[in-house]
Structures are given as C-alpha cells and as structure tokens.
Amino acid sequence: MLTSLDLFVREMRELLIPDNIYIMDGSRDEAEKLVGVAQKSEVGGRVSLEKLNDEEYPNSYYHRSAPNDVARAEHLTYVCTDSKEQAGPNNNWMDPQEAKKRMVGFFKGTMKGRTMYVIPFVMGTPKSKYAKNCVQVTDSVYVALSMRIMSRVGKQAIERIGNSSDFFRGVHSIGDVNPDKRFIMHFPQENLVMSFGSGYGGNALLGKKCYSLRIASYLGYKEGWLAEHMIIMGVQSPEGKVTYFLGAFPSACGKTNLTLLEPVLKGYKIWTLGDDIAWINVGEDKQLYAINPESGFFGVAPGTGFNTNPVMMKTLKNDKFYPTLFTNTAINNFNNTPWWEGVSDDIPTDLRDWQGQKYDRNSGKPAAHPNSRFTVSIYNCPTLSPEYDNLKGVPISGIIFGGRRRDTIPLVYEAEDWNSGVFTASILGSETTAAASGQLGNVRRDPMAMLPFCGYNMGDYFHHWLDVGKRIEKHPKIFMVNWFRKDENGKFMWPGFKDNFRIIKWMLDRIEGKTGFKKREIGLFPEENSIDLSGFDIKKEAMEKLLKIDREDWKREISMIEEFYARFGNKIPVDLRNHLSNLRKKFGV
C-alpha cells in the first residue's frame, strides 16, 4: 500500500516530469556523491560547486548564484490563506486557488532533463515531541546539500513520517532563475510551500524561513506555542550555573555574533544553541522552553572575522560530517580560499569578486556580496551547548530584543513585566539590511524581528504572545538593546562584539536580583555603576549618552508607532493600545 509520502512523490513526478528521482538518505556516502554531482552540474553556465583549499577550509566548497538572486525576495513572497484578513497587512496575500494555478503553470514539466531530489527531513531533534516532519522536492543539488546541513535529512525522517499524512510539503525549482517568474507561496492552512525561480537560501531552503517561521508561526498560533526569529544561548557563570536567553534581532544586527560570543569578563562562558530560529513551548512546570529546529548556520559572511567572531571562524575551519558551503563571497586566487570584507585587514592582490570577475581594488565596490553567506553544520561549533539536543529544550530566563538604530533607542533597558515586554517588542524598529532586497538604511518597524516571517495577521500574533504569557508562572525578563547608537560625528558609541557581554552580565544580575534599577519613561534602566566596565576605557559622559532618552526623538518614534499600529486597525490588542497611550502621556504627545 502506498503511503502519503509515496503519493506525494508520485504527484510531484507527474507535475515536474524529472528525468530522475533521488530520495535522500542522509548518509556520509550521499554527501560525497552529491558534492561530486554539484562539481559537474552547471547552472547558468557555471558549475554549482568549486572545491576550496582543504588546508585552510577543510571539506569546503564555493557556490556563486545568479546576480539577480542574492537575497530574500520579500515582495514576491506571499501568504495564501482563505481570506486576506487572516494573512494581515504584514504579508502579501493571494487567493490560494489563484496562487496554486499560477505556480502549477510554472512547475509543469520544469524538471525535464533534471533530477528531482526528494528531501525527507526533521526540524528539531528527531526524538523530541516538539520536532516536525517535512519533505521538500528540488532540482537544485546546492539546495539538497544545504538542506543536509540545515536539517536532519534522511531515513530518520522517513521513519518518523511512516504512514502518516501529517508532514510539511515543500515544492521548489530554480526554473530558469527568472525574476519575472519568481514567487514563494505559503499555504499555512495546508502546511505547504511552493517556491519557484530562486536558488537563494531564504527562498529555496524551505525548512528555514518558509517552514520554521512562516508556516510554523501559524502552527504555533493554532497549537499554543511560538515560532520565533531568535537566537538561543546559555550563559555560564564562574560558579558553573547556566542561564538561558532568547534574542530577537533583524538581519545584520549581530544575532550570530552574540550567540557565539567570547565573553570579555573572565570566568564566564557562552554556550551556543542556535543563531536564528527558536520554537518555544510552555513546559509542564509553566516555564518557557526553547528548541532550535535547525542543525546548521546560514550566516552572513561580511563582518565575520577572528577579531569580531573567532568562534564562527573556528566553526568554519572545523571538519566534521558535513561539507561547508560558501556563497557569493570573493575568492582569493593565490590560495583558493573564500574572502570577504572583515575576514582580514588586508585585501588580497589577486581576487575574483562575487560575480567571478577580477576584482579592482580601486573600484570602491565590495569584493564579496554584502549578503554573501556560509552554510555550516552547528555540530562544527566548538561552543555548542551540551543541551542542544535536549528533547524538551532549555528553560528560558531572559529574552533580548534589539535593532540597528543610530539614535532614539538606548543601549539597554528592561521591560517592567511580560505585557510591557510584548509592547516593547511590538514597536521594535531597525535600519534595513542587505538580507532583504530593497534600499539600505531606512528604519523599518519590525516587531519581534518577525515582520517578514509571521505567517498570519500580526495583530493576531500580538494577541497570541499575550495569551502565551497568561499560561506562564515564571516569566522571563524582557530586555531591549541597541548596540548601534552613534554620536554627533556618526561614530558608534559602543564597541559591541565582546563588550556586549557587559550588558548580558547586567541582565544576569537583574534575573538573579543582584542589582536594582531606575524606573524611567520607557522601562527599567541600569543603576549607576551597575554595568561592569572593568578594564574598559569609556567616559561617564559617553555612558550617559548611550542610556539617554531624547524626548524629541521619542515623540517622533511615537508617531511612527501609531502609524504602524494603524495598519492593523482593531486587531491591535487593547493592552498594547493602552501601553501606547501611556507612552504618549509620558512624553506629552
């Protein structure tokens, strides 16, 4: 008797008409086999993978994408629910029947002459009750290899699925990488994603943003849990106690650097559990627990180096079960290694840029694409937490929200309680980055860093956060940070990176009740001298500016918040409206 998985594969074969079908098993032999295929296959006249210098970057390969396919295509990403209101103003919406008709037209026969890779995979530790079963089909061997790194692929997924029909279905083809035929369609009510015309990770690795956030956020809404764009990290004290944090930051705001941080204060250690996505459940003890559904890092390369993130550099140079992939970096022809801005102080004299051309050092242009990436197994990470595969996840004591803001938002403050924290997170704004196509540097309202990833109406999402809070007895503390505040000369006022741990230490002290606070208009601020600045040369005046609340800035901020809230009409919870009203009163607006 055919299983639901068999029937899905048959349906895809009839739609896509591939020459060959390959069902992935997740073995080491398979990894070597697919790498060999990728080194011979061509996309747009280029081989899909090039071998890199094994001594410098063991078991590593280079991929160059089409120049028009280098970032998430948010304007071509749709949530297809029964009604437009269910998707909300935070999403592009298309009627599900219309969307399917369009996508089927693109997909019909698109894999003629190609292999259809069937990727059964599990998001989360396979034996955990919080893990989810998934299947994706693709005609990209690069995507197949990337999914092996980013999820648990193969026989264990097939065994979990068994005769069940309850699994996520993902349909992907690179097509001819034509932006005019590029769409990423999400069907949350059917547990389905259809993606066509892009090979970029955020559009093509369907277990990542598409499933683990957009579809999973809707599942969480229905099932009573949260799927969030968050890091998970453990902070170990000199006494050996580990406290677990979540952290939500839009792209290029330091998520990966924070979860791989080497603390500047002696005796402390950061344990890494995830740098991008967290699935959060209320445990039997009424406390929040989080798992990372992924098994790899899909990180931004520029800015990553031994000075900024030595742990990630060690991870990239580690050699374990899975190959590491570099995408759209430059290549140093002298020693055949990937190169990007920030990996070294000196620019090599013989570089190929991210489009394969000889790099002109005088051009003023970056050699690596600003959104160039690495894809590497989390098991290569030397600071991977011993609790990473814990079946129920880790207990959360603190949640950090932050964005990239040159002004307005102080270095750090704490929300007064859970609902205040939800309000604080709902008004999060950040300057746009290269991870999303569009103009750089504009301030975009990005609640919980989830605006591009919430798979349903964000007004309902805010209600869901408040409802989850009602089920918790031991609430984590919620903090807001801004590492990116600038002075009147446009220079960063806070050094960031390792020194960010000084702020984490203050949060630890707040969680353990070791320090008090000063209550101000927007939350609870550090008492004087409560941030450990030992061995750090920073003037008192600079710290005061970093923690300053500028009333005129906040009046403008309130205006932008009101404009954002207005998009959701009466969907915004009354509690959040009341918080905004109180904020207006405090600033005389």
C-alpha positions in Angstrom: 0.0 0.0 0.0 1.3 3.4 -0.9 2.0 5.9 1.9 1.2 9.6 1.8 4.8 10.2 1.2 4.8 7.8 -1.8 1.7 9.6 -3.1 3.3 13.0 -2.7 6.4 11.9 -4.6 4.2 10.4 -7.4 2.2 13.6 -7.6 5.4 15.7 -7.9 6.8 13.3 -10.6 3.7 13.8 -12.7 3.8 17.6 -12.3 7.5 18.2 -12.6 8.4 15.4 -15.1 12.0 14.9 -14.0 14.4 12.6 -15.8 15.5 11.1 -12.5 14.3 10.9 -8.9 16.7 10.7 -6.0 15.4 10.1 -2.4 18.0 11.3 0.1 19.1 9.1 2.9 21.4 11.5 4.9 24.5 9.2 4.8 28.1 10.2 4.5 28.4 8.4 1.2 25.5 10.5 -0.1 27.3 13.8 0.9 30.3 12.8 -1.1 28.1 11.7 -4.1 26.1 14.9 -4.2 29.2 17.0 -3.9 30.6 15.2 -6.9 27.4 15.8 -8.8 27.4 19.5 -7.9 31.0 19.9 -9.1 29.9 18.7 -12.6 26.5 20.2 -12.9 26.0 23.6 -14.4 23.6 26.4 -13.6 23.7 29.4 -15.9 27.0 28.2 -17.5 28.7 27.8 -14.1 29.5 24.7 -12.1 27.3 24.5 -9.0 30.3 23.9 -6.6 34.0 24.6 -6.7 36.4 22.9 -4.2 38.3 25.2 -1.9 41.7 25.0 -0.2 41.4 21.9 2.0 44.2 23.0 4.4 42.6 26.4 5.1 38.9 25.5 4.9 38.6 21.7 5.2 35.7 20.0 3.3 34.5 23.3 2.0 33.1 24.4 -1.4 32.1 27.6 -3.2 28.8 28.4 -4.9 28.1 31.5 -7.0 24.5 32.4 -7.6 22.9 34.4 -10.4 23.5 38.1 -9.9 19.7 38.6 -9.7 19.3 36.0 -7.0 21.2 37.1 -3.9 18.6 37.9 -1.2 15.1 37.1 0.1 12.5 38.3 -2.4 10.1 39.7 0.2 8.0 41.5 -2.5 7.5 38.1 -4.2 6.7 36.2 -1.1 3.0 35.5 -0.4 0.9 34.0 2.4 -2.1 32.4 0.8 -4.9 32.0 3.4 -8.6 31.7 2.9 -9.0 35.4 3.5 -6.8 38.5 3.2 -7.5 39.4 6.8 -6.0 36.1 8.0 -2.7 36.9 6.3 -2.8 40.5 7.6 -1.2 43.7 6.2 2.2 42.4 7.2 2.0 39.9 4.4 1.5 39.9 0.6 -1.7 37.9 0.1 -3.0 35.9 -2.8 -6.1 33.7 -3.1 -4.9 30.1 -2.6 -6.6 28.8 -5.7 -5.2 31.6 -7.8 -1.7 31.1 -6.3 -1.8 27.3 -7.0 -2.9 27.8 -10.6 -0.1 30.2 -11.2 2.6 28.0 -9.5 1.4 24.8 -11.2 1.8 26.6 -14.5 5.4 27.4 -13.7 6.1 24.0 -12.3 4.6 21.9 -15.1 7.4 20.0 -16.7 10.1 22.2 -15.3 12.3 19.3 -14.2 12.6 17.8 -17.7 16.3 16.9 -18.2 16.9 17.3 -14.4 17.0 15.2 -11.3 14.3 15.7 -8.7 15.8 15.4 -5.2 13.4 14.3 -2.6 14.5 15.6 0.8 12.7 14.0 3.8 13.8 15.9 6.9 13.0 16.6 10.5 13.1 20.1 12.0 14.2 19.6 15.6 15.8 16.7 17.4 14.1 13.6 15.9 13.1 12.0 19.2 11.6 15.3 20.6 7.8 15.6 20.7 8.4 19.2 19.5 10.1 18.1 16.3 8.2 18.3 13.0 8.3 16.1 9.9 8.9 17.6 6.5 9.5 16.7 2.8 10.9 19.0 0.1 11.5 18.3 -3.6 14.0 20.4 -5.5 16.0 20.3 -8.8 19.0 22.1 -7.2 21.8 19.9 -5.9 23.1 23.0 -4.0 19.8 23.2 -2.2 19.9 19.5 -1.5 23.4 19.8 0.1 22.4 22.9 2.0 19.3 21.1 3.5 21.6 18.3 4.7 23.5 20.9 6.7 20.5 22.9 8.0 18.2 20.0 9.0 18.1 16.3 9.9 17.7 14.6 6.5 17.1 11.0 5.5 16.0 7.7 7.0 15.1 9.0 10.4 12.6 11.4 8.8 11.1 8.7 6.6 10.7 6.5 9.7 9.0 9.3 11.6 6.6 10.0 8.8 5.7 6.4 8.3 2.1 6.0 7.1 1.1 9.5 8.4 -0.1 12.2 6.1 0.9 14.9 8.7 4.0 16.4 7.3 5.1 19.6 5.7 5.3 19.6 1.9 7.7 21.9 0.1 7.9 22.2 -3.7 10.9 24.0 -5.2 12.5 24.6 -8.5 15.1 27.1 -9.6 13.4 27.2 -13.0 15.5 29.5 -15.2 16.1 31.9 -12.3 13.9 34.5 -13.9 12.7 37.2 -11.5 9.6 37.6 -13.6 8.6 34.0 -12.6 9.9 34.1 -9.1 7.4 33.5 -6.3 7.5 32.0 -2.9 3.9 31.0 -2.0 3.0 29.9 1.6 -0.2 28.0 2.3 -0.3 27.8 6.2 -3.6 26.1 6.4 -2.3 23.3 4.2 1.2 23.0 5.6 2.6 23.7 2.1 5.1 26.0 0.4 5.7 26.3 -3.3 8.8 28.2 -4.4 9.9 28.9 -8.0 12.7 30.8 -9.7 15.2 31.3 -6.9 18.1 29.3 -5.5 18.9 31.8 -2.7 18.8 30.1 0.7 15.9 32.1 2.3 13.8 31.4 -0.8 14.9 27.9 -1.6 15.8 26.1 1.7 12.2 25.6 2.6 12.8 24.2 6.0 14.3 27.6 7.1 12.3 30.8 7.0 9.5 29.4 4.9 8.6 26.5 7.2 10.4 27.1 10.5 9.0 30.6 10.8 6.1 31.4 8.4 4.3 28.1 8.4 5.4 27.2 12.0 4.3 30.5 13.4 0.8 29.7 12.1 1.0 26.2 13.5 2.1 27.6 16.8 -0.8 30.0 16.8 -3.2 27.1 16.4 -1.4 24.7 18.8 -0.3 27.1 21.5 3.4 27.7 21.0 5.7 30.3 19.4 8.0 30.0 16.4 10.4 33.0 16.5 13.3 34.6 14.7 15.5 34.2 17.7 18.9 33.0 18.9 19.2 30.6 21.9 22.2 30.8 24.1 23.3 29.7 27.5 25.4 32.0 29.8 27.6 30.1 32.3 28.7 32.0 35.4 32.1 31.4 37.1 30.2 29.2 39.6 29.0 27.0 36.8 25.3 28.0 36.7 23.9 28.3 33.2 21.1 30.8 32.4 19.4 30.6 29.0 18.4 33.5 26.9 16.5 34.1 23.7 17.3 37.0 21.4 15.5 38.6 18.5 17.3 40.8 16.1 16.7 41.7 12.4 19.3 40.5 9.9 22.8 42.1 10.3 22.2 43.2 13.8 24.6 40.8 15.5 22.5 37.7 16.2 25.2 35.2 15.2 28.0 37.2 16.8 26.0 37.3 20.1 25.3 33.6 20.3 28.9 32.8 19.5 30.3 35.5 21.8 33.6 35.0 23.8 32.8 37.0 27.0 35.1 39.8 27.8 34.6 39.2 31.5 36.7 36.4 33.0 35.1 33.2 34.3 32.0 33.4 32.0 31.2 31.2 29.0 28.6 31.4 26.3 27.0 28.1 25.1 25.6 28.1 21.6 22.2 26.6 20.9 21.0 28.5 17.8 21.6 31.7 15.9 18.3 32.2 14.0 15.2 30.3 14.9 13.6 29.2 18.2 10.5 27.1 18.8 9.1 28.0 22.2 6.7 25.9 24.3 5.2 26.3 27.8 6.5 23.3 29.8 4.7 21.3 32.4 6.2 23.5 35.1 4.6 26.6 33.4 8.0 27.9 32.3 9.1 28.7 28.7 11.4 26.1 27.0 13.0 26.6 23.6 14.5 24.3 20.9 16.4 25.2 17.8 14.7 23.3 14.9 17.7 23.8 12.7 21.1 21.9 12.7 23.3 24.5 11.0 24.2 28.1 10.5 23.3 30.1 7.3 25.2 33.2 8.3 26.2 36.5 6.7 29.9 36.4 5.8 30.9 40.1 5.7 32.0 41.4 9.0 32.9 37.9 10.3 36.5 37.5 11.3 38.8 36.4 14.1 38.6 39.9 15.6 34.8 40.0 15.5 33.7 36.4 15.8 36.5 34.0 16.4 34.2 31.1 17.4 32.5 31.2 14.0 35.8 31.3 12.2 36.8 28.2 14.2 33.5 26.6 13.2 34.1 27.4 9.5 37.6 25.8 9.7 36.3 22.7 11.5 35.9 19.4 9.6 33.2 17.1 10.7 30.5 15.1 9.0 29.1 17.7 6.6 30.7 19.9 3.9 30.7 23.7 4.4 29.4 25.9 1.7 30.3 29.5 0.9 28.0 31.5 -1.4 28.8 34.8 -3.2 32.0 35.6 -1.3 35.0 36.7 -3.2 37.8 34.1 -4.0 41.5 34.7 -3.2 43.1 33.2 -6.3 46.5 33.0 -4.6 45.4 30.2 -2.2 41.9 29.3 -3.4 40.1 30.5 -0.3 36.9 32.4 0.3 37.4 36.1 1.1 35.0 38.8 2.3 35.2 42.2 3.8 36.1 41.8 7.5 37.8 38.4 7.3 41.2 40.1 7.2 42.5 43.6 7.3 44.4 43.3 4.1 42.7 43.0 0.7 44.4 40.2 -1.3 46.1 41.4 -4.6 44.5 38.6 -6.7 40.8 38.4 -6.0 37.8 37.2 -8.0 34.8 39.2 -6.9 31.4 37.5 -6.1 30.5 37.6 -9.8 33.7 35.8 -10.9 35.5 38.9 -12.3 39.0 40.1 -11.4 38.5 42.5 -8.5 39.6 46.1 -8.9 40.8 47.3 -5.6 40.2 50.9 -6.6 36.6 50.4 -7.7 35.2 51.3 -4.2 32.9 48.3 -4.6 32.9 45.3 -2.2 34.6 42.2 -3.5 32.1 39.9 -1.7 28.4 40.5 -2.0 27.1 42.3 1.2 24.7 39.3 1.7 27.2 36.6 0.9 26.8 33.5 3.1 28.2 30.5 4.7 26.3 27.3 5.4 27.9 25.1 8.1 26.8 22.4 10.5 26.1 23.5 14.0 28.0 20.4 15.2 31.2 22.0 13.9 30.8 24.7 16.6 33.3 24.5 19.4 30.9 26.2 21.9 27.8 24.0 21.0 25.8 23.5 24.2 25.7 20.0 25.7 21.9 20.7 25.9 21.5 21.4 22.2 19.7 18.1 21.6 17.7 18.2 24.8 14.3 16.7 23.9 12.3 19.3 25.8 14.6 22.3 25.1 16.2 24.6 27.6 14.4 26.8 30.2 14.3 30.5 29.3 15.1 33.2 31.9 15.6 36.2 29.6 14.5 37.5 26.2 16.5 40.2 24.4 15.1 42.3 21.6 17.3 44.7 19.6 17.7 46.5 16.3 20.1 48.7 14.4 19.3 52.3 15.4 21.6 55.3 15.2 19.6 57.2 17.7 16.4 57.1 19.9 16.8 53.6 21.4 19.2 53.4 24.5 21.9 50.9 24.9 19.8 48.7 27.2 16.6 48.8 29.3 14.3 46.2 30.8 10.5 45.9 30.4 8.5 46.1 33.6 6.6 42.9 33.1 5.5 40.4 30.3 2.9 42.6 28.7 5.2 45.6 28.8 7.8 43.4 27.1 5.3 42.4 24.4 4.6 46.1 23.8 8.3 46.9 23.7 8.9 44.1 21.2 5.9 45.1 19.1 7.4 48.6 18.5 10.9 47.3 17.5 12.4 49.2 14.6 15.6 48.6 12.7 17.5 50.0 9.7 17.1 47.8 6.7 20.0 45.5 5.6 21.2 43.6 2.5 19.4 40.3 3.6 16.2 41.8 2.2 16.1 43.2 -1.3 15.4 46.9 -1.2 17.1 50.2 -0.1 19.6 50.0 2.7 19.5 52.2 5.8 15.7 53.0 6.1 14.1 52.4 9.5 11.5 49.7 9.2 9.2 48.7 12.0 10.0 45.1 12.7 8.1 43.7 15.7 9.9 40.8 17.4 12.1 40.8 14.3 9.3 38.8 12.7 7.7 41.2 10.2 9.0 39.3 7.2 8.3 35.9 8.8 5.0 36.0 10.6 2.7 33.6 8.6 -0.6 35.2 9.7 -2.0 38.6 10.8 0.4 40.3 13.1 -2.4 41.7 15.1 -3.5 38.1 16.0 0.2 37.4 16.6 0.4 40.1 19.3 -2.7 38.6 20.9 -1.0 35.2 20.8 2.1 36.5 22.6 -0.2 38.0 25.4 -2.1 34.7 25.6 1.1 32.7 26.0 2.1 35.0 28.8 -1.1 34.1 30.7 0.0 30.4 30.7 3.4 31.1 32.3 4.0 31.2 36.0 7.7 32.0 35.9 8.1 34.8 33.3 11.4 35.5 31.8 12.7 39.1 32.0 12.5 41.0 28.7 15.2 43.5 27.6 15.7 45.9 24.7 19.2 46.6 23.4 20.8 48.8 20.8 24.5 48.2 20.1 24.5 50.7 17.1 23.8 54.1 18.6 26.0 56.8 17.0 27.3 60.2 18.3 27.0 63.6 16.6 30.0 62.7 14.3 28.4 59.5 13.1 30.7 57.2 15.1 29.5 54.2 17.0 29.4 55.0 20.7 29.5 51.4 21.9 32.3 49.0 20.7 30.0 46.0 20.5 31.2 42.4 20.0 32.9 41.0 23.1 31.9 44.1 25.1 28.3 43.3 24.6 28.7 40.7 27.3 28.9 43.6 29.8 25.3 44.2 29.1 24.5 40.5 29.3 26.1 40.4 32.7 23.8 43.2 33.9 20.9 41.2 32.6 22.1 38.2 34.6 22.3 40.3 37.7 18.7 41.6 37.1 17.5 38.0 36.7 19.1 36.9 39.9 18.1 40.1 41.8 21.6 41.2 42.4 21.1 44.8 41.2 18.3 47.3 41.2 17.0 49.6 38.6 16.0 53.2 37.8 12.4 53.4 36.5 12.1 55.8 33.6 9.6 56.6 30.9 10.1 53.5 28.7 11.3 50.9 31.3 13.8 49.9 33.9 17.3 51.3 33.4 20.7 50.3 35.0 21.6 51.9 38.3 24.7 53.9 38.2 27.9 51.7 38.2 25.8 48.5 37.8 27.2 47.7 34.4 30.6 46.1 34.8 33.1 48.4 32.9 36.2 46.9 34.4 39.2 47.0 32.0 37.1 49.2 29.7 38.1 52.8 28.9 34.8 54.7 28.4 33.9 58.0 29.9 31.0 58.6 32.2 29.5 61.1 29.7 29.6 58.5 26.9 27.6 56.0 29.0 25.1 58.7 29.9 24.6 59.4 26.2 24.2 55.7 25.5 21.4 55.5 28.1 19.9 58.8 27.2 16.2 59.2 26.4 15.8 62.1 24.0 12.2 63.4 24.3 12.1 64.8 20.8 13.3 61.6 19.3 10.7 59.7 21.2 7.9 62.0 20.1 8.9 61.1 16.5 9.1 57.5 17.5 5.6 57.5 18.9 4.3 59.0 15.7 5.9 56.2 13.7 4.5 53.6 16.1 1.0 55.0 15.8 1.3 54.9 12.0 2.4 51.2 12.2 -0.3 50.2 14.6 -2.9 51.9 12.3 -2.2 49.3 9.6 -3.8 46.6 11.8 -6.9 48.5 12.8 -8.8 46.9 15.6 -6.6 43.8 15.5 -4.1 45.5 17.8 -4.8 44.3 21.4 -6.3 46.7 23.8 -3.4 46.1 26.2 -0.9 47.3 23.6 -3.0 50.3 22.8 -3.1 51.2 26.5 0.7 51.0 26.6 1.0 53.3 23.7 -1.5 55.7 25.2 0.6 55.8 28.4 3.7 56.4 26.4 2.1 59.4 24.7 1.2 60.8 28.1 4.7 60.4 29.5 6.2 62.4 26.5 3.4 64.9 26.3 2.3 63.9 22.9 
